[in-house]
Every structure is written in structure tokens, then in C-alpha cells.
Amino acid sequence: MPHLDREALLWSLEHITAHGDTDIFPYPFEFDFLRERKEEIADALAAENTATFRPLSSLDSLVPKSRHGFRVAHQLYPTDAIFLLAATFSIGPQIEAARGGLDRPGFSYKFEPSDEFAMFAPNCRFGNWLMNQYGHAMFGEGQYTHVVEADIADFYSEFITIASRIVCWMLLATSPRPGLSALF
């Protein structure tokens, strides 16, 4: 039976209680309990079989996206968040090696756990990218003539919506049953 390493679970508990699980939702009061009982929780989660573990439903909410829009945000149940974080922590070095290591260019998150239980390198944040773009814009001396802006945050939900409509249309077009169109 595959299990998560207890040390990875303890690290995940420390990370979540130190940094929270999201920057969208308020800090859950359950995290105080997690901090107080971390040894017992790590033991219980280490006993879970990763092949049969079933997470609970996430908390799904609409959150402001911009001045006039919203997007769907998800918050995992605390023990599910710890379990997923521990799994990610366990394979983080292999993922980072496959991505080209810490010296690769770009500003995507780079796996670099710290003694303060931060998971990612501190110099690959959105603010670092903005400063880099500012440098290019201010000192590029006419090198750049165009700017492209894209917000892909809603891509997945929009893709699912379009795909489900296509499936419905295909069912409608191929169904021999009269009245099926009333369902769509």
C-alpha cells in the first residue's frame, strides 16, 4: 500500500499553519487545531492509503476577478490540503529537475522549500515578473513594438462549458427520441 511520508506530512502541516492555504479565503480557524495536534494528524494521514484516499468536496465560491468580474475559487478541506501538499512536497525535487532546475529562465513557481516552511523560491513571484517587464519597457530602447495581454484564469471553466454544450448538441443531433431537445 502506498503511503505519504510522515516527515512530508509534518512539513505540510507546518507550511499550512505558517502560510495558510490560500491568499483568497480567510485563514480557517481549524488551522489552530492542526497546529496543536500536528503529530496525531500526521500519524493519521500517514496511515491513509494514497491509492484509496478520497478527498472531501471543496468550498467553491465566486470571488472578485477585476473591477467588473468574478471567477470561481476553490478551497480544499484542511486535511485534504495537507495531503495534497505533502504529495507535492514528496515529488517536488523530481518535478523541478524535469523542468530544468532552479536556474531555468522565467517566473513560474520554482520548488525550493525553506526553513520557514515556504515551498517556492522567493524570487519567482508576480512582483519579480512585473519588475522585469518594467525594465524591458523602460530600457528596451524601442526593441519592443507590441504588448499582448491575456487572462487565462477562466480557460478551464470556459472549456468545460463549451465542451458540455458540444456533447449536448451531439446527443440532440443523434438521438432518435422525440422531445429530447426539451432537456437542453
GROMACS elastic network, one bead per residue, 0.5 to 0.9 nm:
[ bonds ]
;  ai    aj funct       b0    kb
    1    49     6  0.60366   500
    1    50     6  0.77940   500
    1    51     6  0.75821   500
    2    48     6  0.84586   500
    2    49     6  0.56580   500
    2    50     6  0.56703   500
    2    51     6  0.66897   500
    3     6     6  0.87573   500
    3    45     6  0.85409   500
    3    46     6  0.60054   500
    3    47     6  0.66836   500
    3    48     6  0.62658   500
    3    49     6  0.52485   500
    3    50     6  0.55222   500
    3    51     6  0.83376   500
    4     7     6  0.86201   500
    4     8     6  0.71594   500
    4     9     6  0.71663   500
    4    45     6  0.76752   500
    4    46     6  0.54420   500
    4    47     6  0.80661   500
    4    48     6  0.77934   500
    4    49     6  0.80205   500
    4    50     6  0.70603   500
    4    83     6  0.80192   500
    4    86     6  0.71072   500
    4    87     6  0.66853   500
    4    90     6  0.78964   500
    5     8     6  0.52861   500
    5     9     6  0.64548   500
    5    10     6  0.88352   500
    5    46     6  0.63628   500
    5    86     6  0.78913   500
    5    87     6  0.85830   500
    5    90     6  0.76458   500
    6     9     6  0.50147   500
    6    10     6  0.61976   500
    6    11     6  0.86190   500
    6    42     6  0.59830   500
    6    43     6  0.67573   500
    6    45     6  0.79814   500
    6    46     6  0.54802   500
    6    47     6  0.89738   500
    6    86     6  0.88031   500
    7    11     6  0.61105   500
    7    12     6  0.85036   500
    7    42     6  0.81564   500
    7    86     6  0.86794   500
    8    11     6  0.50554   500
    8    12     6  0.61173   500
    8    13     6  0.86291   500
    8    42     6  0.88550   500
    8    85     6  0.84399   500
    8    86     6  0.50587   500
    8    87     6  0.76297   500
    8    89     6  0.64341   500
    8    90     6  0.63099   500
    9    13     6  0.61649   500
    9    14     6  0.86366   500
    9    41     6  0.86102   500
    9    42     6  0.55586   500
    9    43     6  0.85963   500
    9    45     6  0.74645   500
    9    46     6  0.72851   500
    9    82     6  0.67736   500
    9    83     6  0.69205   500
    9    85     6  0.79415   500
    9    86     6  0.50644   500
    9    87     6  0.82879   500
    9    89     6  0.87123   500
   10    13     6  0.50446   500
   10    14     6  0.62439   500
   10    15     6  0.85777   500
   10    38     6  0.69524   500
   10    39     6  0.73471   500
   10    41     6  0.86213   500
   10    42     6  0.58786   500
   10    82     6  0.89122   500
   10    86     6  0.82078   500
   11    14     6  0.51019   500
   11    15     6  0.60987   500
   11    16     6  0.86660   500
   11    86     6  0.74095   500
   11    89     6  0.83575   500
   11   117     6  0.69244   500
   12    16     6  0.60882   500
   12    17     6  0.85008   500
   12    81     6  0.86719   500
   12    82     6  0.55843   500
   12    83     6  0.78492   500
   12    84     6  0.88380   500
   12    85     6  0.58655   500
   12    86     6  0.54025   500
   12    89     6  0.76519   500
   12   117     6  0.79912   500
   13    16     6  0.52926   500
   13    17     6  0.61107   500
   13    18     6  0.84145   500
   13    31     6  0.89149   500
   13    34     6  0.71792   500
   13    35     6  0.73221   500
   13    38     6  0.66427   500
   13    41     6  0.86813   500
   13    42     6  0.78678   500
   13    82     6  0.61693   500
   13    85     6  0.88241   500
   13    86     6  0.85220   500
   14    17     6  0.53273   500
   14    18     6  0.59567   500
   14    19     6  0.83858   500
   14    35     6  0.75489   500
   14    38     6  0.83007   500
   14   116     6  0.87004   500
   14   117     6  0.64057   500
   15    18     6  0.51897   500
   15    19     6  0.57910   500
   15    20     6  0.73019   500
   15    21     6  0.84763   500
   15    82     6  0.88631   500
   15    85     6  0.89042   500
   15   116     6  0.78969   500
   15   118     6  0.63827   500
   15   119     6  0.77157   500
   16    19     6  0.52889   500
   16    21     6  0.55543   500
   16    31     6  0.77615   500
   16    78     6  0.86844   500
   16    81     6  0.83232   500
   16    82     6  0.72601   500
   16    85     6  0.87547   500
   16   117     6  0.84915   500
   17    20     6  0.55980   500
   17    21     6  0.81615   500
   17    31     6  0.58640   500
   17    32     6  0.75264   500
   17    34     6  0.74052   500
   17    35     6  0.63338   500
   18   116     6  0.81149   500
   18   117     6  0.73125   500
   18   118     6  0.85474   500
   19    22     6  0.82113   500
   19   117     6  0.80627   500
   19   118     6  0.75315   500
   20    23     6  0.76466   500
   20    26     6  0.87041   500
   20    27     6  0.61646   500
   20    28     6  0.81883   500
   20    31     6  0.81903   500
   21    24     6  0.89481   500
   21    25     6  0.84814   500
   21    27     6  0.77637   500
   21    28     6  0.88843   500
   21    75     6  0.79622   500
   21    76     6  0.83814   500
   21    78     6  0.81271   500
   21    81     6  0.72586   500
   21    82     6  0.88484   500
   22    25     6  0.61854   500
   22    26     6  0.80870   500
   22    27     6  0.80886   500
   22    75     6  0.75566   500
   23    26     6  0.77480   500
   23    27     6  0.87616   500
   24    63     6  0.79230   500
   24    73     6  0.79009   500
   24    75     6  0.87724   500
   25    28     6  0.82167   500
   25    73     6  0.89623   500
   25    75     6  0.76040   500
   26    29     6  0.89893   500
   27    30     6  0.86160   500
   27    31     6  0.76216   500
   28    31     6  0.58156   500
   28    32     6  0.81728   500
   28    78     6  0.83473   500
   29    32     6  0.58436   500
   29    33     6  0.75982   500
   30    33     6  0.52589   500
   30    34     6  0.64258   500
   30    35     6  0.88505   500
   30    78     6  0.74649   500
   31    35     6  0.61415   500
   31    36     6  0.86204   500
   31    78     6  0.75474   500
   32    35     6  0.51718   500
   32    36     6  0.63750   500
   32    37     6  0.87638   500
   33    36     6  0.51458   500
   33    37     6  0.61219   500
   33    38     6  0.81326   500
   34    37     6  0.52685   500
   34    38     6  0.53621   500
   34    41     6  0.72375   500
   34    78     6  0.85691   500
   34    79     6  0.87960   500
   35    38     6  0.53968   500
   35    39     6  0.89371   500
   36    39     6  0.84699   500
   37    40     6  0.55874   500
   37    41     6  0.61909   500
   37    42     6  0.86382   500
   38    41     6  0.50360   500
   38    42     6  0.59268   500
   38    43     6  0.85039   500
   39    42     6  0.51933   500
   39    43     6  0.62547   500
   39    44     6  0.87271   500
   40    43     6  0.50974   500
   40    44     6  0.62083   500
   40    45     6  0.86562   500
   41    44     6  0.50756   500
   41    45     6  0.60919   500
   41    46     6  0.83753   500
   41    79     6  0.83796   500
   42    45     6  0.52049   500
   42    46     6  0.58822   500
   42    47     6  0.85827   500
   43    46     6  0.50856   500
   43    47     6  0.63564   500
   44    47     6  0.52845   500
   44    48     6  0.68625   500
   45    48     6  0.52101   500
   45    49     6  0.86208   500
   45    79     6  0.80352   500
   45    82     6  0.87536   500
   45    83     6  0.71043   500
   46    49     6  0.79611   500
   46    83     6  0.89588   500
   48    51     6  0.86933   500
   48    52     6  0.79003   500
   48    53     6  0.64665   500
   49    52     6  0.55450   500
   49    53     6  0.58694   500
   50    53     6  0.51401   500
   50    54     6  0.86100   500
   51    54     6  0.87674   500
   54    80     6  0.87006   500
   55    58     6  0.84571   500
   55    76     6  0.84842   500
   55    77     6  0.79363   500
   55    79     6  0.84978   500
   55    80     6  0.56775   500
   55    83     6  0.89464   500
   56    76     6  0.78006   500
   56    77     6  0.65826   500
   56    80     6  0.71589   500
   57    60     6  0.87715   500
   57    76     6  0.72743   500
   57    77     6  0.73463   500
   58    74     6  0.59470   500
   58    75     6  0.54118   500
   58    77     6  0.61146   500
   59    73     6  0.81009   500
   59    74     6  0.54685   500
   59    76     6  0.63880   500
   59    77     6  0.75665   500
   60    72     6  0.66570   500
   60    73     6  0.57150   500
   60    75     6  0.65889   500
   60    76     6  0.89111   500
   61    71     6  0.81947   500
   61    72     6  0.55977   500
   61    73     6  0.53750   500
   61    74     6  0.65112   500
   61    75     6  0.84609   500
   62    65     6  0.88684   500
   62    70     6  0.59864   500
   62    71     6  0.54885   500
   62    73     6  0.61442   500
   62    74     6  0.89077   500
   63    69     6  0.85531   500
   63    70     6  0.53463   500
   63    71     6  0.55681   500
   63    72     6  0.62754   500
   63    73     6  0.64662   500
   64    67     6  0.73918   500
   64    68     6  0.78531   500
   64    69     6  0.60064   500
   64    71     6  0.64400   500
   64    72     6  0.88622   500
   65    68     6  0.75052   500
   65    69     6  0.51576   500
   65    71     6  0.56469   500
   65    72     6  0.89649   500
   66    69     6  0.51564   500
   66    70     6  0.68275   500
   67    70     6  0.86738   500
   71   153     6  0.79034   500
   71   154     6  0.69384   500
   72   154     6  0.82736   500
   72   157     6  0.85403   500
   75    78     6  0.85579   500
   75    81     6  0.83597   500
   76    79     6  0.80898   500
   76    80     6  0.60704   500
   76    81     6  0.55024   500
   77    80     6  0.52637   500
   77    81     6  0.61595   500
   77    82     6  0.87803   500
   78    81     6  0.50595   500
   78    82     6  0.62874   500
   78    83     6  0.86608   500
   79    82     6  0.50186   500
   79    83     6  0.61105   500
   79    84     6  0.86140   500
   80    83     6  0.50070   500
   80    84     6  0.61147   500
   80    85     6  0.84164   500
   81    84     6  0.52314   500
   81    85     6  0.59693   500
   81    86     6  0.84765   500
   82    85     6  0.50657   500
   82    86     6  0.59954   500
   82    87     6  0.85490   500
   83    86     6  0.51971   500
   83    87     6  0.62759   500
   83    88     6  0.86959   500
   84    87     6  0.50845   500
   84    88     6  0.61896   500
   84    89     6  0.85278   500
   85    88     6  0.50040   500
   85    89     6  0.59577   500
   85    90     6  0.84855   500
   86    90     6  0.60349   500
   86    91     6  0.87876   500
   87    90     6  0.51041   500
   87    91     6  0.65808   500
   87    92     6  0.84754   500
   88    91     6  0.54093   500
   88    92     6  0.56751   500
   89    92     6  0.50359   500
   89    93     6  0.79662   500
   89   111     6  0.85491   500
   89   113     6  0.84034   500
   89   119     6  0.79414   500
   90    93     6  0.76234   500
   90    94     6  0.87227   500
   91    94     6  0.54550   500
   91    95     6  0.63002   500
   91    96     6  0.87454   500
   92    95     6  0.50978   500
   92    96     6  0.60851   500
   92    97     6  0.85292   500
   92   111     6  0.61414   500
   92   112     6  0.84548   500
   93    96     6  0.51662   500
   93    97     6  0.60983   500
   93    98     6  0.86257   500
   93   101     6  0.88008   500
   93   111     6  0.71270   500
   93   112     6  0.84472   500
   94    97     6  0.50927   500
   94    98     6  0.61880   500
   94    99     6  0.86552   500
   95    98     6  0.51695   500
   95    99     6  0.62730   500
   95   100     6  0.89280   500
   95   101     6  0.87764   500
   95   111     6  0.82330   500
   96    99     6  0.50365   500
   96   100     6  0.65028   500
   96   101     6  0.52862   500
   96   102     6  0.71288   500
   96   110     6  0.69541   500
   96   111     6  0.62071   500
   96   112     6  0.88458   500
   97   100     6  0.53552   500
   97   102     6  0.81329   500
   98   101     6  0.72009   500
   99   102     6  0.85204   500
   99   104     6  0.78542   500
  100   103     6  0.73431   500
  100   104     6  0.57308   500
  101   104     6  0.59757   500
  101   110     6  0.82411   500
  101   111     6  0.89406   500
  102   105     6  0.84770   500
  102   110     6  0.64247   500
  102   111     6  0.77919   500
  102   112     6  0.81080   500
  102   121     6  0.85354   500
  105   108     6  0.88992   500
  106   109     6  0.89811   500
  106   124     6  0.77070   500
  106   129     6  0.81937   500
  107   110     6  0.80403   500
  107   123     6  0.79934   500
  107   125     6  0.64529   500
  107   126     6  0.73771   500
  107   128     6  0.74730   500
  107   129     6  0.60798   500
  108   124     6  0.61321   500
  108   125     6  0.73976   500
  108   126     6  0.85796   500
  109   120     6  0.60259   500
  109   121     6  0.70506   500
  109   122     6  0.89444   500
  109   124     6  0.58778   500
  109   125     6  0.70628   500
  110   119     6  0.83526   500
  110   120     6  0.52932   500
  110   121     6  0.55099   500
  110   122     6  0.86923   500
  110   123     6  0.89073   500
  110   124     6  0.68785   500
  111   119     6  0.60580   500
  111   121     6  0.62941   500
  112   118     6  0.78259   500
  112   119     6  0.57158   500
  112   121     6  0.50147   500
  112   122     6  0.85295   500
  113   116     6  0.82054   500
  113   117     6  0.63055   500
  113   118     6  0.55010   500
  113   120     6  0.59243   500
  113   121     6  0.73413   500
  114   117     6  0.52119   500
  114   118     6  0.52571   500
  114   119     6  0.65559   500
  114   120     6  0.79313   500
  114   121     6  0.82568   500
  115   118     6  0.73865   500
  116   119     6  0.89484   500
  118   121     6  0.79600   500
  118   122     6  0.85603   500
  120   123     6  0.87000   500
  120   124     6  0.79547   500
  120   125     6  0.89885   500
  121   124     6  0.61429   500
  121   125     6  0.82451   500
  122   125     6  0.67083   500
  123   127     6  0.87168   500
  123   128     6  0.62694   500
  123   129     6  0.89673   500
  124   127     6  0.81114   500
  124   128     6  0.60371   500
  124   129     6  0.72025   500
  125   128     6  0.52952   500
  125   129     6  0.65684   500
  125   130     6  0.88413   500
  126   129     6  0.50878   500
  126   130     6  0.62233   500
  126   131     6  0.87439   500
  127   131     6  0.62386   500
  127   132     6  0.85879   500
  128   131     6  0.52028   500
  128   132     6  0.62250   500
  128   133     6  0.86743   500
  129   132     6  0.50198   500
  129   133     6  0.61672   500
  129   134     6  0.85597   500
  130   133     6  0.50533   500
  130   134     6  0.60912   500
  130   135     6  0.86302   500
  131   135     6  0.62361   500
  131   136     6  0.87284   500
  132   135     6  0.51282   500
  132   136     6  0.64197   500
  132   137     6  0.87365   500
  133   136     6  0.50513   500
  133   137     6  0.61120   500
  133   138     6  0.85392   500
  134   137     6  0.50472   500
  134   138     6  0.59583   500
  134   139     6  0.82350   500
  135   138     6  0.52630   500
  135   139     6  0.56977   500
  135   140     6  0.73992   500
  136   139     6  0.54412   500
  136   141     6  0.85097   500
  136   143     6  0.86686   500
  136   144     6  0.82957   500
  137   140     6  0.55532   500
  137   141     6  0.79716   500
  137   142     6  0.85561   500
  137   143     6  0.87919   500
  137   144     6  0.76001   500
  138   141     6  0.73427   500
  139   142     6  0.84115   500
  139   143     6  0.89621   500
  140   143     6  0.52539   500
  140   144     6  0.67861   500
  141   144     6  0.78956   500
  142   145     6  0.67956   500
  144   147     6  0.79204   500
  151   154     6  0.74933   500
  151   155     6  0.82815   500
  152   155     6  0.50787   500
  152   156     6  0.82224   500
  153   156     6  0.75926   500
  153   157     6  0.87345   500
  154   157     6  0.56006   500
  154   158     6  0.60355   500
  154   159     6  0.84432   500
  155   158     6  0.52143   500
  155   159     6  0.59201   500
  155   160     6  0.86233   500
  156   159     6  0.50001   500
  156   160     6  0.62107   500
  156   161     6  0.86306   500
  157   160     6  0.51540   500
  157   161     6  0.62210   500
  157   162     6  0.87139   500
  158   161     6  0.50434   500
  158   162     6  0.61998   500
  158   163     6  0.85039   500
  159   162     6  0.52042   500
  159   163     6  0.59918   500
  159   164     6  0.85060   500
  160   163     6  0.50286   500
  160   164     6  0.59830   500
  160   165     6  0.85294   500
  161   164     6  0.52736   500
  161   165     6  0.63070   500
  161   166     6  0.87706   500
  162   165     6  0.51507   500
  162   166     6  0.62964   500
  162   167     6  0.87761   500
  163   166     6  0.51042   500
  163   167     6  0.63130   500
  163   168     6  0.86990   500
  164   167     6  0.50813   500
  164   168     6  0.62016   500
  164   169     6  0.86456   500
  165   168     6  0.50136   500
  165   169     6  0.61431   500
  165   170     6  0.85455   500
  166   169     6  0.50659   500
  166   170     6  0.61146   500
  166   171     6  0.85900   500
  167   170     6  0.50334   500
  167   171     6  0.61643   500
  167   172     6  0.85360   500
  168   171     6  0.50835   500
  168   172     6  0.60906   500
  168   173     6  0.85609   500
  168   184     6  0.70636   500
  169   173     6  0.60103   500
  169   174     6  0.85431   500
  169   184     6  0.84571   500
  170   173     6  0.50708   500
  170   174     6  0.60835   500
  170   175     6  0.82999   500
  171   174     6  0.53023   500
  171   175     6  0.56817   500
  171   180     6  0.86862   500
  172   175     6  0.54492   500
  172   176     6  0.85646   500
  172   177     6  0.88342   500
  172   180     6  0.66751   500
  172   181     6  0.61132   500
  172   184     6  0.82285   500
  173   176     6  0.84749   500
  175   178     6  0.79421   500
  175   180     6  0.74741   500
  176   180     6  0.86186   500
  177   180     6  0.59544   500
  177   181     6  0.89391   500
  178   181     6  0.75485   500
  179   182     6  0.55826   500
  179   183     6  0.77469   500
  180   183     6  0.56323   500
  180   184     6  0.75114   500
  181   184     6  0.54028   500
